[in-house]
Amino acid sequence: METSVACYARGAFPRNVSSSSQHSTSLMSPASISPSFNAKVLRTSSLFGESLRLVPKSSLRALKTKNSSVAPKCAIGDSLEEFLTKATPDKSLISLLLSMGEAIRTIGFKVRTASCGGTACVNSFGDEQLAVDMVADKLLFEALTYSHVCKYACSEEVPELQDMGGPVEGGFSVAFDPLDGSSIVDTNFTVGTIFGVWPGDKLTGVTGADQVAAAMGIYGPRTTYVLAIKGFPGTHEFLLLDEGKWQHVKETTEIGEGKMFSPGNLRATFDNPDYSKLIDYYVKEKYTLRYTGGMVPDVNQIIVKEKGVFTNVISPTTKAKLRLLFEVAPLGLLIENAGGYSSDGHKSVLDKVIVNLDDRTQVAYGSKNEIIRFEETLYGSSRLKEAVPVGAAA
């Protein structure tokens, strides 16, 4: 039978890859990609794990020839490929999101088997890197290169634009945090990957609202891929099955009210009395504390549970730590597509212009009333409501 190499993401990578290629023992970084790099010699390397499955070319042709003039409703149980073909007509965006899904699948395996000892190196922001951080970083750069639709990519670990060789017109630029929460890998807490996708070749002078897609890869008891596509309702969760496929398992379109809070940067309550007042309100009103110290699981639970609030607030002595480009804006799209709200205290984080790659901000994510409470308590008024103060702000 005539076959072509494919993983779960059929058609996301070149179909003329030889399935008999030898496994590569090294990871490719962007700097090592030659200008003459030819995707035809792509090996079955670290990006894919140990083995690739073979699927008939006829199956690939059938997938491509589906009637694109009809937009059928996405359904729980769909594969990632099926969902994406229904969610967007942009084949380049589909290719990119499938490619990133492959990287997330492999990172999930690497996290489960990683040596978690610290290394001597630090990233450009002074954060200690663990070996698994760098593995994830390289895997994501590889995935974006092989997608052939990414012009520029930028990582929180390497905050400089890297040319991925894709087109400007019809292509994308991607910013990612390869392994958010890497400092808690050794404690076996849930960690994750965050990325945002912008059209064209710009990652500065843009806003979070300009993103065409955003996603998280979540590595916990289960490995999940949570994504949002601009213009398509809902935030959608895909579960990695034993056979390596992604299956659509949850759609979130509304974040309701519920007493669950994740308070980041609590040290700011020492000299930010308004933040202290807000935390006291949560405790007094008997909110359930759900906080891991990892931004990915703490924000993801709002989407999964469809309620709650996450806060990370600054003070005179505790400056903003969270990066707008790599973390805050992508998570903002995921939350707002799910029917929730975000705020820096004054406006949605999706409305903040990214001036520099290292721009940082405070943030809150949650239901509408929780964001009203956050803004009113910290700043006396809320853009979402001009009537009676809510809760702690009263």
C-alpha positions in Angstrom: 0.0 0.0 0.0 1.3 3.5 -0.9 1.8 5.3 2.4 2.9 8.7 3.7 4.4 9.6 7.0 2.0 11.2 9.5 1.4 11.5 13.2 -2.0 12.4 14.6 -1.6 15.7 12.7 -2.1 14.3 9.2 -0.9 16.6 6.5 0.7 19.0 9.0 4.2 18.1 7.9 5.7 17.2 4.5 4.1 14.0 3.1 7.3 13.0 1.3 9.3 12.4 4.4 11.0 9.0 4.4 9.7 6.7 7.1 13.0 4.9 7.0 15.1 7.8 8.1 17.3 7.3 11.1 16.4 9.0 14.3 18.2 12.1 15.1 20.0 12.3 18.4 20.2 16.0 18.7 17.7 18.8 18.9 17.8 21.6 16.4 17.8 25.2 17.5 16.9 28.1 15.3 20.5 29.2 15.0 21.4 25.9 13.5 18.9 26.0 10.7 20.7 26.5 7.5 19.2 29.0 4.9 19.3 26.0 2.5 17.4 23.8 4.9 15.1 21.5 2.9 12.0 20.1 4.6 12.3 17.0 2.3 15.2 15.7 4.4 13.3 16.1 7.7 14.1 13.1 9.9 11.8 11.3 12.2 13.5 13.1 15.0 13.0 14.4 18.5 9.9 16.4 17.4 7.9 13.2 16.9 9.1 10.9 19.7 10.0 7.4 19.1 7.9 6.3 16.2 5.6 7.6 13.4 2.5 5.9 12.2 1.8 5.4 8.5 -1.5 6.4 6.9 -2.6 5.9 3.4 -2.2 8.8 1.0 -5.8 8.2 0.0 -6.8 9.2 3.6 -4.9 12.4 3.3 -6.5 13.2 0.0 -9.9 12.5 1.4 -9.3 14.9 4.3 -8.2 17.7 1.9 -11.2 17.2 -0.5 -13.9 17.6 2.1 -16.4 20.2 1.2 -15.1 23.4 2.7 -18.1 25.5 1.6 -20.1 24.0 4.5 -19.1 24.9 8.1 -20.4 21.9 10.2 -20.7 22.3 13.9 -17.7 21.1 15.9 -18.5 18.2 18.2 -17.2 16.6 21.3 -15.2 13.6 20.2 -13.8 15.2 17.0 -10.1 14.8 16.4 -8.0 17.9 16.4 -7.8 17.8 12.6 -11.6 17.6 12.3 -12.2 20.4 14.7 -9.7 22.8 13.0 -11.1 22.2 9.5 -14.5 23.1 10.9 -13.3 26.1 13.0 -11.2 27.9 10.4 -10.9 28.0 6.6 -7.2 29.2 7.0 -5.1 26.1 6.0 -1.9 27.9 7.1 -3.3 28.4 10.6 -4.5 24.8 10.7 -1.0 23.7 9.8 0.6 25.8 12.5 -1.8 24.6 15.2 -1.3 21.0 14.2 2.5 21.5 14.3 2.4 23.0 17.7 0.1 20.1 18.9 2.9 17.7 17.8 5.4 19.6 19.9 3.1 19.7 22.9 2.6 15.9 22.6 6.4 15.4 22.6 7.0 17.9 25.4 4.4 16.0 27.5 6.5 12.9 27.2 9.7 14.8 27.9 8.3 16.4 31.1 7.2 12.9 32.4 10.7 11.5 31.8 12.8 14.6 32.5 15.8 15.0 34.8 14.8 17.9 36.9 18.2 19.0 38.3 18.9 22.7 37.8 21.6 23.7 35.3 24.2 26.4 35.6 22.7 28.6 32.8 20.1 31.3 33.2 17.8 32.9 30.6 18.0 36.6 29.6 15.6 37.6 32.4 17.8 35.9 35.1 15.5 33.0 35.7 17.3 29.7 36.3 16.6 27.2 33.5 16.0 23.5 34.0 17.1 21.1 31.3 13.4 20.4 30.4 12.9 24.2 29.7 15.5 24.1 27.0 14.2 20.8 25.5 10.7 22.4 25.3 12.1 25.6 23.8 13.9 23.7 21.0 11.0 21.4 20.2 8.7 24.4 19.7 11.1 26.2 17.4 11.4 23.0 15.4 7.7 22.7 15.1 7.3 26.3 13.9 10.1 25.8 11.3 8.5 22.6 10.0 5.0 24.2 9.8 6.4 26.4 6.9 3.9 29.1 7.8 5.7 30.9 10.7 7.8 34.0 9.7 9.1 34.9 13.2 9.1 33.2 16.6 10.1 34.5 19.9 10.5 32.6 23.2 10.5 33.8 26.7 13.7 31.9 27.2 15.3 33.6 24.1 13.5 36.9 23.8 14.7 37.8 20.4 12.9 37.4 17.0 14.0 34.2 15.2 13.4 33.9 11.5 11.5 30.6 10.9 11.5 31.0 7.1 7.8 31.3 6.6 6.1 33.9 4.5 5.0 37.4 5.7 1.9 37.4 3.6 -0.4 34.7 4.8 2.1 33.7 7.5 2.3 34.2 11.3 4.5 35.2 14.1 4.4 33.3 17.3 5.4 34.1 20.9 5.6 31.4 23.5 6.6 30.5 27.0 7.9 26.9 26.5 7.4 25.6 30.0 5.6 27.9 32.4 6.1 26.7 35.9 9.4 24.8 35.2 10.6 25.5 38.7 7.9 23.2 40.1 8.5 20.3 37.7 10.6 18.6 40.3 7.7 18.6 42.8 5.5 16.9 40.1 3.0 19.8 39.9 1.2 20.6 36.7 3.1 22.8 34.3 2.4 24.0 30.7 3.3 25.7 27.5 1.6 29.0 26.4 1.7 30.5 23.0 0.0 33.3 21.0 -0.3 33.6 17.2 -0.2 36.9 15.4 -0.7 37.4 11.7 2.2 38.6 9.6 5.7 39.6 10.9 4.9 41.8 14.0 5.2 40.9 17.7 5.5 44.5 18.9 3.2 47.4 18.1 0.3 44.9 18.3 -2.3 44.0 20.9 -3.6 40.8 22.3 -6.8 41.4 20.4 -4.7 41.1 17.2 -4.0 37.4 17.9 -5.6 34.9 15.5 -5.2 32.1 18.0 -3.8 31.2 21.4 -3.3 28.0 23.2 -1.9 26.1 26.2 -0.3 22.7 26.5 -1.0 21.3 30.0 1.2 18.6 31.4 -0.4 17.1 34.5 -2.1 13.8 35.3 -3.5 14.2 31.7 -1.9 16.0 28.8 -4.3 18.5 27.2 -4.2 21.1 24.5 -6.5 24.0 25.1 -7.0 26.5 22.2 -9.0 29.4 21.1 -9.4 30.8 17.6 -10.3 34.4 17.0 -13.8 34.6 15.5 -14.8 31.1 16.5 -16.8 30.8 19.7 -15.5 29.0 22.7 -12.2 27.8 24.2 -11.7 24.1 23.4 -9.9 21.3 25.3 -8.3 18.3 23.6 -7.1 15.3 25.5 -4.1 13.3 24.4 -5.2 9.7 24.0 -2.9 6.6 24.6 -2.5 6.2 20.8 -1.1 9.7 20.5 -4.2 11.4 19.0 -5.9 14.6 20.3 -9.6 14.3 21.0 -12.0 17.2 21.6 -13.4 16.7 25.1 -14.7 20.1 26.3 -16.0 23.4 24.9 -16.3 26.4 27.3 -18.4 29.4 26.2 -19.3 30.9 29.5 -17.4 31.7 32.8 -20.1 32.0 35.5 -19.9 33.1 39.1 -18.4 30.9 41.7 -16.3 31.2 44.9 -12.9 30.0 43.8 -9.8 32.1 43.9 -6.1 31.8 42.9 -4.2 34.7 44.4 -0.7 35.2 42.9 2.0 37.5 44.3 0.5 37.6 47.8 3.6 39.3 49.1 2.1 42.5 47.4 -0.5 42.6 50.1 2.2 43.8 52.5 2.3 47.3 50.9 -0.8 47.3 48.7 -3.7 47.7 51.1 -6.3 47.4 48.3 -5.0 44.0 47.3 -5.0 43.0 50.9 -8.6 44.1 51.1 -9.5 42.0 48.1 -7.9 38.9 49.6 -9.6 39.5 52.9 -12.9 39.6 51.0 -12.2 36.2 49.4 -11.4 34.7 52.8 -14.3 36.3 54.6 -16.8 35.1 51.9 -15.4 31.6 52.2 -14.0 31.3 48.7 -12.2 28.0 48.0 -8.5 28.5 47.6 -7.1 26.8 44.5 -3.5 27.9 43.8 -0.6 25.9 42.6 2.0 28.5 41.8 1.8 27.6 38.1 -0.1 30.1 36.0 -1.2 27.6 33.4 -3.1 25.2 35.8 -4.4 28.2 37.8 -5.9 29.9 34.8 -6.9 26.6 33.1 -9.1 25.7 36.1 -11.2 28.8 35.5 -11.9 27.5 31.9 -12.5 23.9 33.1 -14.6 24.7 36.2 -16.3 27.6 34.4 -15.9 29.9 37.4 -13.4 31.6 39.6 -10.8 34.3 39.6 -7.0 34.5 39.2 -5.1 37.6 40.3 -1.5 38.7 40.2 -1.1 42.2 41.5 1.8 44.6 41.9 2.8 46.9 44.8 5.4 49.5 45.4 8.0 46.9 46.3 6.8 44.0 44.1 7.0 44.9 40.5 5.1 43.2 37.6 6.6 39.8 36.7 4.2 38.4 34.1 5.1 39.0 30.5 2.4 40.5 28.3 3.5 38.9 25.1 4.4 35.4 26.2 1.8 34.8 28.9 -0.8 37.4 29.7 -2.1 38.2 26.2 -2.4 34.6 25.0 -4.2 33.6 28.2 -6.4 36.6 27.9 -7.6 35.3 24.5 -8.3 31.9 26.0 -10.3 33.3 28.9 -12.2 35.9 26.9 -13.1 33.4 24.1 -14.4 31.1 26.9 -16.8 33.9 28.0 -14.7 35.3 30.7 -13.0 38.7 31.3 -9.5 40.0 31.9 -8.1 43.2 33.3 -4.9 45.0 34.2 -7.0 47.1 36.6 -8.3 49.5 34.0 -8.9 47.6 30.7 -8.8 44.2 29.1 -5.3 42.8 28.7 -6.2 42.2 25.1 -6.3 46.0 24.6 -2.8 46.6 25.9 -0.3 47.5 23.2 2.9 45.4 23.3 5.6 47.9 22.9 8.6 45.8 23.9 9.1 42.0 23.9 9.7 42.2 27.7 6.6 44.3 28.7 5.1 43.1 32.0 1.8 43.7 33.7 -0.4 42.8 36.6 -3.5 40.9 35.6 -6.8 39.3 36.7 -8.8 36.7 34.9 -12.3 35.5 35.8 -16.0 36.0 35.5 -17.5 39.4 34.8 -18.5 40.1 38.5 -15.1 39.0 39.7 -13.3 41.4 37.3 -15.7 44.2 38.3 -14.8 43.5 42.0 -11.1 43.4 41.1 -11.2 46.8 39.3 -13.4 48.5 41.8 -11.4 47.3 44.8 -8.1 48.3 43.5 -9.0 51.5 41.6 -12.4 52.6 42.8 -14.4 52.0 39.5 -14.8 49.5 36.8 -15.2 49.9 33.0 -17.6 47.0 33.1 -20.0 48.6 35.5 -20.8 52.1 36.6 -23.4 51.4 39.2 -23.2 49.9 42.7 -19.8 48.7 43.9 -19.4 44.9 44.3 -18.3 43.0 47.3 -15.0 44.1 48.7 -15.2 47.5 47.0 -18.4 48.4 48.9 
